[in-house]
Amino acid sequence: MHVAVCGWSAHQGSSPVRYLHLAAAAAMLCLGWAIVVPASAGEFASKDEAVALVKQAITRVAAVGIDKATAEFMDHGGKYVDRDLYLIVIDKDGTRIAHGQNAKLVGKPYFDSVDVNGKAYGKDVQQIVAGPGKGWVSFAFKDPITGRVLPKENYVEKSGDYTFLAGVYTR
């Protein structure tokens, strides 16, 4: 009999105790490898997930109102903050009324936002709001998972008096 686990193998004739030690070592190696090597899918948000989150937020505001919904959008234990994906909601004047990653930004203007490279991405959002009502904006921003400044793309959609944003980091 030949047993192989995660690259380790044991052949018939090995002592049972040696086989158990070998199997335990193989299992620990496999488990350690699974913890050290990040998953290739699902670790970070996708563009489709960003669009879906914005659509869910718009539906939630329609169902429960903006006050209750914004509290939910900022709850890190809730369903509107997921990995590196979170919502930003701005009012018709461009003021943040929800920020799923940084509550200190609530009440601050969004349309004058500039990234670390000097790109006025807030103005890009303002143009989408005034024009087509939905689209994508690219800029650089600090990734909440790695802490590094990375390229980011925010999906922007206006609905009524509010604009909803959710973004993904380019890795």
PyMOL commands that place a pseudoatom at each C-alpha (Angstrom):
pseudoatom trace, name=CA, resn=MET, resi=1, chain=A, elem=C, hetatm=0, pos=[0.000, 0.000, 0.000]
pseudoatom trace, name=CA, resn=HIS, resi=2, chain=A, elem=C, hetatm=0, pos=[1.223, 3.528, -0.846]
pseudoatom trace, name=CA, resn=VAL, resi=3, chain=A, elem=C, hetatm=0, pos=[-0.171, 6.602, 0.898]
pseudoatom trace, name=CA, resn=ALA, resi=4, chain=A, elem=C, hetatm=0, pos=[0.641, 10.156, -0.299]
pseudoatom trace, name=CA, resn=VAL, resi=5, chain=A, elem=C, hetatm=0, pos=[-0.408, 13.365, 1.417]
pseudoatom trace, name=CA, resn=CYS, resi=6, chain=A, elem=C, hetatm=0, pos=[0.660, 16.813, 0.183]
pseudoatom trace, name=CA, resn=GLY, resi=7, chain=A, elem=C, hetatm=0, pos=[3.859, 15.426, -1.336]
pseudoatom trace, name=CA, resn=TRP, resi=8, chain=A, elem=C, hetatm=0, pos=[4.753, 13.084, 1.571]
pseudoatom trace, name=CA, resn=SER, resi=9, chain=A, elem=C, hetatm=0, pos=[4.340, 9.372, 1.136]
pseudoatom trace, name=CA, resn=ALA, resi=10, chain=A, elem=C, hetatm=0, pos=[4.524, 6.138, 3.110]
pseudoatom trace, name=CA, resn=HIS, resi=11, chain=A, elem=C, hetatm=0, pos=[4.913, 2.626, 1.715]
pseudoatom trace, name=CA, resn=GLN, resi=12, chain=A, elem=C, hetatm=0, pos=[3.584, -0.682, 2.975]
pseudoatom trace, name=CA, resn=GLY, resi=13, chain=A, elem=C, hetatm=0, pos=[5.988, -2.191, 5.421]
pseudoatom trace, name=CA, resn=SER, resi=14, chain=A, elem=C, hetatm=0, pos=[6.649, 1.037, 7.375]
pseudoatom trace, name=CA, resn=SER, resi=15, chain=A, elem=C, hetatm=0, pos=[5.966, 0.772, 11.074]
pseudoatom trace, name=CA, resn=PRO, resi=16, chain=A, elem=C, hetatm=0, pos=[2.512, 2.048, 12.131]
pseudoatom trace, name=CA, resn=VAL, resi=17, chain=A, elem=C, hetatm=0, pos=[4.033, 4.560, 14.561]
pseudoatom trace, name=CA, resn=ARG, resi=18, chain=A, elem=C, hetatm=0, pos=[6.378, 5.897, 11.881]
pseudoatom trace, name=CA, resn=TYR, resi=19, chain=A, elem=C, hetatm=0, pos=[3.424, 6.168, 9.489]
pseudoatom trace, name=CA, resn=LEU, resi=20, chain=A, elem=C, hetatm=0, pos=[1.381, 8.143, 12.058]
pseudoatom trace, name=CA, resn=HIS, resi=21, chain=A, elem=C, hetatm=0, pos=[4.290, 10.534, 12.659]
pseudoatom trace, name=CA, resn=LEU, resi=22, chain=A, elem=C, hetatm=0, pos=[4.732, 10.950, 8.924]
pseudoatom trace, name=CA, resn=ALA, resi=23, chain=A, elem=C, hetatm=0, pos=[1.004, 11.561, 8.386]
pseudoatom trace, name=CA, resn=ALA, resi=24, chain=A, elem=C, hetatm=0, pos=[0.893, 14.100, 11.235]
pseudoatom trace, name=CA, resn=ALA, resi=25, chain=A, elem=C, hetatm=0, pos=[3.931, 15.919, 9.842]
pseudoatom trace, name=CA, resn=ALA, resi=26, chain=A, elem=C, hetatm=0, pos=[2.378, 15.972, 6.367]
pseudoatom trace, name=CA, resn=ALA, resi=27, chain=A, elem=C, hetatm=0, pos=[-0.899, 17.327, 7.707]
pseudoatom trace, name=CA, resn=MET, resi=28, chain=A, elem=C, hetatm=0, pos=[0.909, 20.070, 9.645]
pseudoatom trace, name=CA, resn=LEU, resi=29, chain=A, elem=C, hetatm=0, pos=[2.942, 20.964, 6.554]
pseudoatom trace, name=CA, resn=CYS, resi=30, chain=A, elem=C, hetatm=0, pos=[-0.219, 21.204, 4.439]
pseudoatom trace, name=CA, resn=LEU, resi=31, chain=A, elem=C, hetatm=0, pos=[-1.967, 23.315, 7.073]
pseudoatom trace, name=CA, resn=GLY, resi=32, chain=A, elem=C, hetatm=0, pos=[1.034, 25.606, 7.413]
pseudoatom trace, name=CA, resn=TRP, resi=33, chain=A, elem=C, hetatm=0, pos=[1.219, 26.023, 3.639]
pseudoatom trace, name=CA, resn=ALA, resi=34, chain=A, elem=C, hetatm=0, pos=[-2.487, 26.918, 3.489]
pseudoatom trace, name=CA, resn=ILE, resi=35, chain=A, elem=C, hetatm=0, pos=[-2.029, 29.607, 6.140]
pseudoatom trace, name=CA, resn=VAL, resi=36, chain=A, elem=C, hetatm=0, pos=[1.139, 31.140, 4.639]
pseudoatom trace, name=CA, resn=VAL, resi=37, chain=A, elem=C, hetatm=0, pos=[0.084, 31.175, 0.983]
pseudoatom trace, name=CA, resn=PRO, resi=38, chain=A, elem=C, hetatm=0, pos=[-2.835, 33.587, 0.387]
pseudoatom trace, name=CA, resn=ALA, resi=39, chain=A, elem=C, hetatm=0, pos=[-5.838, 32.490, -1.575]
pseudoatom trace, name=CA, resn=SER, resi=40, chain=A, elem=C, hetatm=0, pos=[-5.785, 33.640, -5.188]
pseudoatom trace, name=CA, resn=ALA, resi=41, chain=A, elem=C, hetatm=0, pos=[-9.510, 34.369, -5.375]
pseudoatom trace, name=CA, resn=GLY, resi=42, chain=A, elem=C, hetatm=0, pos=[-11.710, 36.061, -2.852]
pseudoatom trace, name=CA, resn=GLU, resi=43, chain=A, elem=C, hetatm=0, pos=[-8.982, 37.627, -0.722]
pseudoatom trace, name=CA, resn=PHE, resi=44, chain=A, elem=C, hetatm=0, pos=[-9.628, 41.068, -2.184]
pseudoatom trace, name=CA, resn=ALA, resi=45, chain=A, elem=C, hetatm=0, pos=[-12.781, 42.632, -3.602]
pseudoatom trace, name=CA, resn=SER, resi=46, chain=A, elem=C, hetatm=0, pos=[-13.543, 42.621, -7.329]
pseudoatom trace, name=CA, resn=LYS, resi=47, chain=A, elem=C, hetatm=0, pos=[-15.087, 45.304, -9.512]
pseudoatom trace, name=CA, resn=ASP, resi=48, chain=A, elem=C, hetatm=0, pos=[-18.272, 43.233, -9.767]
pseudoatom trace, name=CA, resn=GLU, resi=49, chain=A, elem=C, hetatm=0, pos=[-18.485, 43.116, -5.966]
pseudoatom trace, name=CA, resn=ALA, resi=50, chain=A, elem=C, hetatm=0, pos=[-18.031, 46.904, -5.768]
pseudoatom trace, name=CA, resn=VAL, resi=51, chain=A, elem=C, hetatm=0, pos=[-20.900, 47.474, -8.216]
pseudoatom trace, name=CA, resn=ALA, resi=52, chain=A, elem=C, hetatm=0, pos=[-23.075, 44.957, -6.360]
pseudoatom trace, name=CA, resn=LEU, resi=53, chain=A, elem=C, hetatm=0, pos=[-22.359, 46.632, -3.012]
pseudoatom trace, name=CA, resn=VAL, resi=54, chain=A, elem=C, hetatm=0, pos=[-23.406, 50.031, -4.367]
pseudoatom trace, name=CA, resn=LYS, resi=55, chain=A, elem=C, hetatm=0, pos=[-26.629, 48.528, -5.779]
pseudoatom trace, name=CA, resn=GLN, resi=56, chain=A, elem=C, hetatm=0, pos=[-27.357, 46.861, -2.405]
pseudoatom trace, name=CA, resn=ALA, resi=57, chain=A, elem=C, hetatm=0, pos=[-26.770, 50.165, -0.614]
pseudoatom trace, name=CA, resn=ILE, resi=58, chain=A, elem=C, hetatm=0, pos=[-29.147, 52.034, -2.911]
pseudoatom trace, name=CA, resn=THR, resi=59, chain=A, elem=C, hetatm=0, pos=[-31.796, 49.366, -2.308]
pseudoatom trace, name=CA, resn=ARG, resi=60, chain=A, elem=C, hetatm=0, pos=[-31.193, 49.524, 1.455]
pseudoatom trace, name=CA, resn=VAL, resi=61, chain=A, elem=C, hetatm=0, pos=[-31.641, 53.309, 1.581]
pseudoatom trace, name=CA, resn=ALA, resi=62, chain=A, elem=C, hetatm=0, pos=[-34.914, 52.957, -0.335]
pseudoatom trace, name=CA, resn=ALA, resi=63, chain=A, elem=C, hetatm=0, pos=[-36.092, 50.334, 2.178]
pseudoatom trace, name=CA, resn=VAL, resi=64, chain=A, elem=C, hetatm=0, pos=[-35.073, 51.845, 5.544]
pseudoatom trace, name=CA, resn=GLY, resi=65, chain=A, elem=C, hetatm=0, pos=[-34.079, 55.455, 4.884]
pseudoatom trace, name=CA, resn=ILE, resi=66, chain=A, elem=C, hetatm=0, pos=[-30.718, 57.161, 4.793]
pseudoatom trace, name=CA, resn=ASP, resi=67, chain=A, elem=C, hetatm=0, pos=[-30.229, 57.527, 8.561]
pseudoatom trace, name=CA, resn=LYS, resi=68, chain=A, elem=C, hetatm=0, pos=[-30.603, 53.855, 9.430]
pseudoatom trace, name=CA, resn=ALA, resi=69, chain=A, elem=C, hetatm=0, pos=[-28.749, 52.739, 6.297]
pseudoatom trace, name=CA, resn=THR, resi=70, chain=A, elem=C, hetatm=0, pos=[-25.689, 54.943, 6.901]
pseudoatom trace, name=CA, resn=ALA, resi=71, chain=A, elem=C, hetatm=0, pos=[-25.268, 53.475, 10.381]
pseudoatom trace, name=CA, resn=GLU, resi=72, chain=A, elem=C, hetatm=0, pos=[-25.305, 50.004, 8.804]
pseudoatom trace, name=CA, resn=PHE, resi=73, chain=A, elem=C, hetatm=0, pos=[-22.848, 51.068, 6.083]
pseudoatom trace, name=CA, resn=MET, resi=74, chain=A, elem=C, hetatm=0, pos=[-20.315, 52.080, 8.741]
pseudoatom trace, name=CA, resn=ASP, resi=75, chain=A, elem=C, hetatm=0, pos=[-20.640, 48.939, 10.900]
pseudoatom trace, name=CA, resn=HIS, resi=76, chain=A, elem=C, hetatm=0, pos=[-17.373, 47.017, 10.496]
pseudoatom trace, name=CA, resn=GLY, resi=77, chain=A, elem=C, hetatm=0, pos=[-19.108, 43.852, 11.704]
pseudoatom trace, name=CA, resn=GLY, resi=78, chain=A, elem=C, hetatm=0, pos=[-21.992, 44.244, 9.264]
pseudoatom trace, name=CA, resn=LYS, resi=79, chain=A, elem=C, hetatm=0, pos=[-22.499, 43.197, 5.680]
pseudoatom trace, name=CA, resn=TYR, resi=80, chain=A, elem=C, hetatm=0, pos=[-21.477, 46.501, 4.081]
pseudoatom trace, name=CA, resn=VAL, resi=81, chain=A, elem=C, hetatm=0, pos=[-17.792, 46.331, 5.071]
pseudoatom trace, name=CA, resn=ASP, resi=82, chain=A, elem=C, hetatm=0, pos=[-16.047, 43.309, 3.578]
pseudoatom trace, name=CA, resn=ARG, resi=83, chain=A, elem=C, hetatm=0, pos=[-12.270, 42.838, 3.357]
pseudoatom trace, name=CA, resn=ASP, resi=84, chain=A, elem=C, hetatm=0, pos=[-11.011, 45.930, 1.483]
pseudoatom trace, name=CA, resn=LEU, resi=85, chain=A, elem=C, hetatm=0, pos=[-14.499, 46.769, 0.191]
pseudoatom trace, name=CA, resn=TYR, resi=86, chain=A, elem=C, hetatm=0, pos=[-16.596, 49.451, 1.884]
pseudoatom trace, name=CA, resn=LEU, resi=87, chain=A, elem=C, hetatm=0, pos=[-19.077, 52.183, 1.038]
pseudoatom trace, name=CA, resn=ILE, resi=88, chain=A, elem=C, hetatm=0, pos=[-18.831, 55.928, 0.905]
pseudoatom trace, name=CA, resn=VAL, resi=89, chain=A, elem=C, hetatm=0, pos=[-22.047, 57.935, 0.618]
pseudoatom trace, name=CA, resn=ILE, resi=90, chain=A, elem=C, hetatm=0, pos=[-22.049, 61.633, -0.192]
pseudoatom trace, name=CA, resn=ASP, resi=91, chain=A, elem=C, hetatm=0, pos=[-24.949, 64.058, -0.231]
pseudoatom trace, name=CA, resn=LYS, resi=92, chain=A, elem=C, hetatm=0, pos=[-25.924, 66.388, -3.085]
pseudoatom trace, name=CA, resn=ASP, resi=93, chain=A, elem=C, hetatm=0, pos=[-23.468, 69.023, -1.808]
pseudoatom trace, name=CA, resn=GLY, resi=94, chain=A, elem=C, hetatm=0, pos=[-20.570, 66.555, -1.888]
pseudoatom trace, name=CA, resn=THR, resi=95, chain=A, elem=C, hetatm=0, pos=[-20.306, 66.012, 1.869]
pseudoatom trace, name=CA, resn=ARG, resi=96, chain=A, elem=C, hetatm=0, pos=[-19.544, 62.512, 3.131]
pseudoatom trace, name=CA, resn=ILE, resi=97, chain=A, elem=C, hetatm=0, pos=[-22.438, 61.181, 5.196]
pseudoatom trace, name=CA, resn=ALA, resi=98, chain=A, elem=C, hetatm=0, pos=[-21.011, 57.656, 5.484]
pseudoatom trace, name=CA, resn=HIS, resi=99, chain=A, elem=C, hetatm=0, pos=[-17.540, 56.191, 5.167]
pseudoatom trace, name=CA, resn=GLY, resi=100, chain=A, elem=C, hetatm=0, pos=[-17.262, 52.480, 5.861]
pseudoatom trace, name=CA, resn=GLN, resi=101, chain=A, elem=C, hetatm=0, pos=[-13.543, 52.578, 6.602]
pseudoatom trace, name=CA, resn=ASN, resi=102, chain=A, elem=C, hetatm=0, pos=[-12.950, 55.888, 8.364]
pseudoatom trace, name=CA, resn=ALA, resi=103, chain=A, elem=C, hetatm=0, pos=[-15.744, 57.514, 10.389]
pseudoatom trace, name=CA, resn=LYS, resi=104, chain=A, elem=C, hetatm=0, pos=[-13.549, 60.622, 10.894]
pseudoatom trace, name=CA, resn=LEU, resi=105, chain=A, elem=C, hetatm=0, pos=[-14.214, 61.538, 7.250]
pseudoatom trace, name=CA, resn=VAL, resi=106, chain=A, elem=C, hetatm=0, pos=[-17.980, 61.819, 7.790]
pseudoatom trace, name=CA, resn=GLY, resi=107, chain=A, elem=C, hetatm=0, pos=[-19.022, 65.462, 7.478]
pseudoatom trace, name=CA, resn=LYS, resi=108, chain=A, elem=C, hetatm=0, pos=[-16.006, 66.334, 5.342]
pseudoatom trace, name=CA, resn=PRO, resi=109, chain=A, elem=C, hetatm=0, pos=[-16.230, 67.399, 1.695]
pseudoatom trace, name=CA, resn=TYR, resi=110, chain=A, elem=C, hetatm=0, pos=[-15.559, 64.769, -0.963]
pseudoatom trace, name=CA, resn=PHE, resi=111, chain=A, elem=C, hetatm=0, pos=[-15.503, 66.797, -4.174]
pseudoatom trace, name=CA, resn=ASP, resi=112, chain=A, elem=C, hetatm=0, pos=[-12.224, 68.503, -3.215]
pseudoatom trace, name=CA, resn=SER, resi=113, chain=A, elem=C, hetatm=0, pos=[-10.428, 65.192, -2.507]
pseudoatom trace, name=CA, resn=VAL, resi=114, chain=A, elem=C, hetatm=0, pos=[-6.916, 64.887, -3.955]
pseudoatom trace, name=CA, resn=ASP, resi=115, chain=A, elem=C, hetatm=0, pos=[-4.785, 61.734, -3.864]
pseudoatom trace, name=CA, resn=VAL, resi=116, chain=A, elem=C, hetatm=0, pos=[-1.106, 61.486, -2.839]
pseudoatom trace, name=CA, resn=ASN, resi=117, chain=A, elem=C, hetatm=0, pos=[-0.072, 62.054, -6.458]
pseudoatom trace, name=CA, resn=GLY, resi=118, chain=A, elem=C, hetatm=0, pos=[-2.059, 65.288, -6.725]
pseudoatom trace, name=CA, resn=LYS, resi=119, chain=A, elem=C, hetatm=0, pos=[-4.940, 63.852, -8.746]
pseudoatom trace, name=CA, resn=ALA, resi=120, chain=A, elem=C, hetatm=0, pos=[-8.216, 65.650, -7.952]
pseudoatom trace, name=CA, resn=TYR, resi=121, chain=A, elem=C, hetatm=0, pos=[-10.360, 62.517, -7.950]
pseudoatom trace, name=CA, resn=GLY, resi=122, chain=A, elem=C, hetatm=0, pos=[-13.132, 64.280, -6.046]
pseudoatom trace, name=CA, resn=LYS, resi=123, chain=A, elem=C, hetatm=0, pos=[-13.680, 66.498, -9.100]
pseudoatom trace, name=CA, resn=ASP, resi=124, chain=A, elem=C, hetatm=0, pos=[-13.901, 63.366, -11.271]
pseudoatom trace, name=CA, resn=VAL, resi=125, chain=A, elem=C, hetatm=0, pos=[-16.682, 62.073, -9.007]
pseudoatom trace, name=CA, resn=GLN, resi=126, chain=A, elem=C, hetatm=0, pos=[-18.406, 65.459, -9.179]
pseudoatom trace, name=CA, resn=GLN, resi=127, chain=A, elem=C, hetatm=0, pos=[-18.363, 65.288, -13.007]
pseudoatom trace, name=CA, resn=ILE, resi=128, chain=A, elem=C, hetatm=0, pos=[-19.939, 61.818, -12.954]
pseudoatom trace, name=CA, resn=VAL, resi=129, chain=A, elem=C, hetatm=0, pos=[-22.632, 63.023, -10.538]
pseudoatom trace, name=CA, resn=ALA, resi=130, chain=A, elem=C, hetatm=0, pos=[-23.401, 66.046, -12.736]
pseudoatom trace, name=CA, resn=GLY, resi=131, chain=A, elem=C, hetatm=0, pos=[-23.267, 64.036, -15.960]
pseudoatom trace, name=CA, resn=PRO, resi=132, chain=A, elem=C, hetatm=0, pos=[-24.000, 60.382, -16.599]
pseudoatom trace, name=CA, resn=GLY, resi=133, chain=A, elem=C, hetatm=0, pos=[-24.777, 59.551, -12.956]
pseudoatom trace, name=CA, resn=LYS, resi=134, chain=A, elem=C, hetatm=0, pos=[-22.558, 56.473, -12.821]
pseudoatom trace, name=CA, resn=GLY, resi=135, chain=A, elem=C, hetatm=0, pos=[-19.039, 55.479, -13.773]
pseudoatom trace, name=CA, resn=TRP, resi=136, chain=A, elem=C, hetatm=0, pos=[-15.553, 54.665, -12.516]
pseudoatom trace, name=CA, resn=VAL, resi=137, chain=A, elem=C, hetatm=0, pos=[-12.859, 56.927, -11.046]
pseudoatom trace, name=CA, resn=SER, resi=138, chain=A, elem=C, hetatm=0, pos=[-9.171, 55.976, -10.712]
pseudoatom trace, name=CA, resn=PHE, resi=139, chain=A, elem=C, hetatm=0, pos=[-6.783, 57.356, -8.087]
pseudoatom trace, name=CA, resn=ALA, resi=140, chain=A, elem=C, hetatm=0, pos=[-4.265, 56.254, -5.427]
pseudoatom trace, name=CA, resn=PHE, resi=141, chain=A, elem=C, hetatm=0, pos=[-5.371, 55.493, -1.863]
pseudoatom trace, name=CA, resn=LYS, resi=142, chain=A, elem=C, hetatm=0, pos=[-4.200, 53.669, 1.263]
pseudoatom trace, name=CA, resn=ASP, resi=143, chain=A, elem=C, hetatm=0, pos=[-5.299, 50.036, 1.232]
pseudoatom trace, name=CA, resn=PRO, resi=144, chain=A, elem=C, hetatm=0, pos=[-6.900, 49.105, 4.591]
pseudoatom trace, name=CA, resn=ILE, resi=145, chain=A, elem=C, hetatm=0, pos=[-5.508, 45.553, 4.395]
pseudoatom trace, name=CA, resn=THR, resi=146, chain=A, elem=C, hetatm=0, pos=[-1.852, 46.194, 3.503]
pseudoatom trace, name=CA, resn=GLY, resi=147, chain=A, elem=C, hetatm=0, pos=[-1.509, 49.799, 4.667]
pseudoatom trace, name=CA, resn=ARG, resi=148, chain=A, elem=C, hetatm=0, pos=[0.227, 50.634, 1.368]
pseudoatom trace, name=CA, resn=VAL, resi=149, chain=A, elem=C, hetatm=0, pos=[-0.876, 53.319, -1.059]
pseudoatom trace, name=CA, resn=LEU, resi=150, chain=A, elem=C, hetatm=0, pos=[-2.186, 51.474, -4.125]
pseudoatom trace, name=CA, resn=PRO, resi=151, chain=A, elem=C, hetatm=0, pos=[-4.036, 52.335, -7.318]
pseudoatom trace, name=CA, resn=LYS, resi=152, chain=A, elem=C, hetatm=0, pos=[-7.769, 52.264, -6.637]
pseudoatom trace, name=CA, resn=GLU, resi=153, chain=A, elem=C, hetatm=0, pos=[-10.893, 52.377, -8.763]
pseudoatom trace, name=CA, resn=ASN, resi=154, chain=A, elem=C, hetatm=0, pos=[-14.187, 53.548, -7.277]
pseudoatom trace, name=CA, resn=TYR, resi=155, chain=A, elem=C, hetatm=0, pos=[-17.548, 52.743, -8.800]
pseudoatom trace, name=CA, resn=VAL, resi=156, chain=A, elem=C, hetatm=0, pos=[-19.760, 55.820, -8.493]
pseudoatom trace, name=CA, resn=GLU, resi=157, chain=A, elem=C, hetatm=0, pos=[-23.554, 55.852, -8.796]
pseudoatom trace, name=CA, resn=LYS, resi=158, chain=A, elem=C, hetatm=0, pos=[-25.970, 58.680, -8.070]
pseudoatom trace, name=CA, resn=SER, resi=159, chain=A, elem=C, hetatm=0, pos=[-29.410, 57.805, -6.736]
pseudoatom trace, name=CA, resn=GLY, resi=160, chain=A, elem=C, hetatm=0, pos=[-31.759, 60.596, -5.712]
pseudoatom trace, name=CA, resn=ASP, resi=161, chain=A, elem=C, hetatm=0, pos=[-29.991, 63.109, -3.471]
pseudoatom trace, name=CA, resn=TYR, resi=162, chain=A, elem=C, hetatm=0, pos=[-27.085, 60.757, -2.699]
pseudoatom trace, name=CA, resn=THR, resi=163, chain=A, elem=C, hetatm=0, pos=[-24.049, 59.349, -4.457]
pseudoatom trace, name=CA, resn=PHE, resi=164, chain=A, elem=C, hetatm=0, pos=[-22.743, 55.915, -3.516]
pseudoatom trace, name=CA, resn=LEU, resi=165, chain=A, elem=C, hetatm=0, pos=[-19.149, 54.786, -4.010]
pseudoatom trace, name=CA, resn=ALA, resi=166, chain=A, elem=C, hetatm=0, pos=[-17.328, 51.494, -3.494]
pseudoatom trace, name=CA, resn=GLY, resi=167, chain=A, elem=C, hetatm=0, pos=[-13.888, 50.692, -4.787]
pseudoatom trace, name=CA, resn=VAL, resi=168, chain=A, elem=C, hetatm=0, pos=[-11.273, 48.075, -5.476]
pseudoatom trace, name=CA, resn=TYR, resi=169, chain=A, elem=C, hetatm=0, pos=[-7.526, 48.234, -5.170]
pseudoatom trace, name=CA, resn=THR, resi=170, chain=A, elem=C, hetatm=0, pos=[-5.360, 47.228, -8.113]
pseudoatom trace, name=CA, resn=ARG, resi=171, chain=A, elem=C, hetatm=0, pos=[-2.716, 44.704, -7.036]
for i in range(1, 171): cmd.bond("trace and resi %d" % i, "trace and resi %d" % (i + 1))
show_as sticks, trace
zoom trace
